[in-house]
Amino acid sequence: MKAYGKNIRISPKKMMVVAQVVKGMSVDEALKFLKFAPKKGADLLYKILFSAVKNAENNDNQKREDLYIETLMVHKGIVYKRGNPVSRGRMHPILKRTSNVRLELQVK
């Protein structure tokens, strides 16, 4: 029972802050926490976790109460490279980082 999020528009460092808190929780606890956590990463992780739960219920006939988060990995995605023009025809780089998230659920 897996769900992936690819090229999510948040830096992996910011996403890891939320992921470390949720890792190992039961699904119900994690969904409640993520719904009200005041971080952008929490909202994005909520969508991925909700998708994984629905996959488990629909495809594998699992009950939501029996599931917990086994692995939650956040990796670096592609980096969008932009620039800010400055004097003398030069450019200061702006790196817009993205994250890849891999979430696996397991039955207790």
C-alpha positions in Angstrom: 0.0 0.0 0.0 2.0 2.9 -1.3 1.6 6.4 -2.6 4.0 8.7 -4.3 4.2 12.5 -4.6 6.6 13.7 -7.3 8.0 17.2 -7.9 6.0 18.7 -5.1 6.8 22.5 -5.0 8.4 22.7 -1.5 12.0 22.2 -0.5 12.8 18.7 0.9 14.2 20.4 4.1 10.9 22.0 4.9 9.0 18.8 4.1 11.2 16.7 6.3 10.2 18.8 9.4 6.6 17.5 9.1 7.6 14.0 7.9 9.7 13.3 10.9 6.7 14.0 13.2 4.3 11.8 11.4 6.6 8.8 10.7 5.4 5.7 12.6 2.0 7.1 13.6 -1.3 5.3 13.0 -3.2 6.6 10.0 -6.0 8.2 12.0 -3.6 10.1 14.3 -1.5 11.3 11.3 -4.5 12.6 9.4 -5.7 14.5 12.4 -2.3 16.0 13.0 -1.7 17.0 9.3 -5.1 18.5 8.9 -4.4 21.2 11.6 -0.6 21.6 11.5 0.4 25.1 10.5 2.9 24.1 7.8 2.6 24.0 4.0 4.3 20.6 4.0 1.5 19.2 6.3 -1.2 20.1 3.7 0.7 18.5 0.9 1.6 15.4 3.0 -2.1 15.1 4.0 -3.1 14.6 0.4 -0.5 11.9 -0.2 -1.4 10.0 3.0 -5.2 10.3 2.2 -4.4 8.8 -1.3 -2.5 5.9 0.3 -5.3 5.1 2.7 -7.9 5.1 -0.1 -5.6 2.8 -2.1 -5.4 0.4 0.8 -9.1 0.4 1.4 -10.1 0.1 -2.2 -7.4 -2.2 -3.7 -6.3 -4.3 -0.7 -9.6 -4.4 1.3 -7.8 -3.1 4.5 -9.5 -1.3 7.4 -8.3 2.3 8.1 -8.0 1.5 11.9 -5.4 -1.2 11.3 -3.0 0.8 9.2 0.1 2.7 10.3 2.8 4.6 8.4 5.8 2.2 8.0 8.1 4.3 5.8 8.0 7.9 4.8 10.9 9.1 2.7 11.4 12.6 1.3 14.0 13.1 -1.4 15.2 15.9 -3.6 13.3 16.4 -6.8 14.2 18.5 -9.8 15.3 22.1 -9.3 13.8 24.9 -11.3 16.5 27.4 -12.1 15.4 31.0 -12.4 17.4 34.3 -12.2 17.2 37.8 -10.8 18.8 40.4 -13.1 21.3 42.7 -11.5 23.6 45.4 -12.7 26.2 45.0 -15.5 24.1 42.4 -17.3 24.6 39.8 -14.6 22.2 37.4 -13.0 21.7 36.1 -9.4 20.5 32.5 -9.4 17.2 31.5 -7.8 16.8 27.8 -7.2 13.2 26.6 -6.8 13.6 23.2 -5.2 11.0 20.4 -5.3 10.5 17.2 -3.3 9.7 13.6 -4.0 7.7 11.7 -1.3 7.4 8.0 -0.9 4.9 6.7 1.7 4.2 3.1 2.6 1.4 1.8 4.9 1.5 -1.4 6.8 -1.1 -3.4 8.8 -0.6 -3.7 12.6 
